[in-house]
Every structure is written in structure tokens, then in C-alpha cells.
Amino acid sequence: MLEKWVVEPVRVPLIRRRCHVCASDGFRTSGKFRVNANHKLIDVWLLALCTACGETTKLTVMERMNVRSVRPELLDRLHDNDLRLAAELLQDPVVRRRNRIALDWDDAWRLDTGGSDHLDDEVIDVSVRFAARIPVRPTRLIAEGCGLSRAEVEKLITDGKLVSAVRLSGKLSGDFTFTLKR
């Protein structure tokens, strides 16, 4: 039987960027946007606060775009300070590259195993789905989902009892499946 696990965010991740006031490297966003229109051009920033001193920084989302080229529903979400939109934009590689930021997903996600009661079975097939692009080590997910230590998971991989079509070392942020044989 195929088990289905889901890795889902529980909050917006921390933003890794150096604060110019206190030299801290963490910012948190509450999903507030600053929208500035000048004639036919629009600028949009996502506001974030330093976790240490509270200084505000602006992350550029749109710069000098024609107002008519922005979808009306997107403008409404920006004006409503939509937290989900803020989370989506933070995961956009273009926004991250433009603002030279990285995301810190520590304690910002959870693994939903759906109350797996088949963990004692001889063979377990598991499909892991990511609700967002959250970079996590597959060995950590497997250890957490099966109630094992990461060292035990590594031993299962080297013994050939834990197999997958994807490489289980390093970090993944995309869906994968694995089979565990006991």
C-alpha cells in the first residue's frame, strides 16, 4: 500500500539578509506590501523587519512596471497585504536573486504522514509531496516520518533496504518516492 506524506509550510520562512543597522542576518515579513504608482508606472516592495532591532527593509517585487501590465487580481492582493502572496513571492527565484536573499526554513514546515499505521509492515512504499519548495534532506523526512534516527536511515540506505529513484543525500524540494524494506 502506498503511503502519502506531505511537507507543508506552517509559517513564512525567515529571510537571510544582513541588516545594515545591527548586522543581524534575519528578517521576518508579516506580508505587508508598499505599492507606489507614479503616473503609468508602478513599484512594489515587500516589507520585512529585522528580527534583532526591528529595522524595516524593502524587498523589490516590481520595479517601474506599466500599471496596465499587472493583473487586477494581483493588484488587489498587493493592496490587501495578502500573506500567501508574500510567501509565494519569497519562493520566486527571480525575487530572491534580485534582492540577494536566502530563505531559512528551520521550524517553518511540518511533515504530515496522515497517521501512518503501516510503519510496522515488511515493505513500505511512500510518496512524499511538497506543498511548497522547501529544501529538506530526505533522510531527515524519512527519519521523522518513520520514527528513526538519521544514522539508522543512513544505515538502511547503505544496506540497500531503503531505495528511491532520486538521490537521498543532499537536499530536495521536489516530490519523490521511496521504498523501505525491513
Secondary structure in CASP SS format (residue, H / E / C, confidence):
PFRMAT SS
TARGET T0000
AUTHOR 0000-0000-0000
METHOD secondary structure of the structure
MODEL  1
M C 1.00
L E 1.00
E E 1.00
K E 1.00
W E 1.00
V E 1.00
V E 1.00
E E 1.00
P E 1.00
V C 1.00
R C 1.00
V C 1.00
P C 1.00
L E 1.00
I E 1.00
R E 1.00
R C 1.00
R C 1.00
C C 1.00
H C 1.00
V C 1.00
C C 1.00
A C 1.00
S C 1.00
D C 1.00
G E 1.00
F E 1.00
R E 1.00
T E 1.00
S E 1.00
G E 1.00
K E 1.00
F E 1.00
R E 1.00
V E 1.00
N E 1.00
A E 1.00
N E 1.00
H C 1.00
K C 1.00
L E 1.00
I E 1.00
D E 1.00
V E 1.00
W E 1.00
L E 1.00
L E 1.00
A E 1.00
L E 1.00
C E 1.00
T C 1.00
A C 1.00
C C 1.00
G C 1.00
E C 1.00
T E 1.00
T E 1.00
K E 1.00
L E 1.00
T E 1.00
V E 1.00
M E 1.00
E E 1.00
R E 1.00
M E 1.00
N E 1.00
V H 1.00
R H 1.00
S H 1.00
V C 1.00
R C 1.00
P H 1.00
E H 1.00
L H 1.00
L H 1.00
D H 1.00
R H 1.00
L H 1.00
H H 1.00
D C 1.00
N C 1.00
D C 1.00
L H 1.00
R H 1.00
L H 1.00
A H 1.00
A H 1.00
E H 1.00
L H 1.00
L H 1.00
Q H 1.00
D C 1.00
P H 1.00
V H 1.00
V H 1.00
R H 1.00
R H 1.00
R H 1.00
N H 1.00
R C 1.00
I C 1.00
A E 1.00
L E 1.00
D E 1.00
W C 1.00
D C 1.00
D C 1.00
A C 1.00
W E 1.00
R E 1.00
L E 1.00
D E 1.00
T C 1.00
G C 1.00
G C 1.00
S C 1.00
D C 1.00
H C 1.00
L C 1.00
D C 1.00
D C 1.00
E C 1.00
V E 1.00
I E 1.00
D E 1.00
V E 1.00
S E 1.00
V E 1.00
R E 1.00
F E 1.00
A C 1.00
A C 1.00
R C 1.00
I C 1.00
P C 1.00
V E 1.00
R C 1.00
P H 1.00
T H 1.00
R H 1.00
L H 1.00
I H 1.00
A H 1.00
E H 1.00
G H 1.00
C H 1.00
G C 1.00
L C 1.00
S C 1.00
R H 1.00
A H 1.00
E H 1.00
V H 1.00
E H 1.00
K H 1.00
L H 1.00
I H 1.00
T H 1.00
D C 1.00
G C 1.00
K C 1.00
L E 1.00
V E 1.00
S E 1.00
A C 1.00
V C 1.00
R C 1.00
L C 1.00
S C 1.00
G C 1.00
K C 1.00
L E 1.00
S C 1.00
G C 1.00
D C 1.00
F E 1.00
T E 1.00
F E 1.00
T E 1.00
L E 1.00
K E 1.00
R C 1.00
END
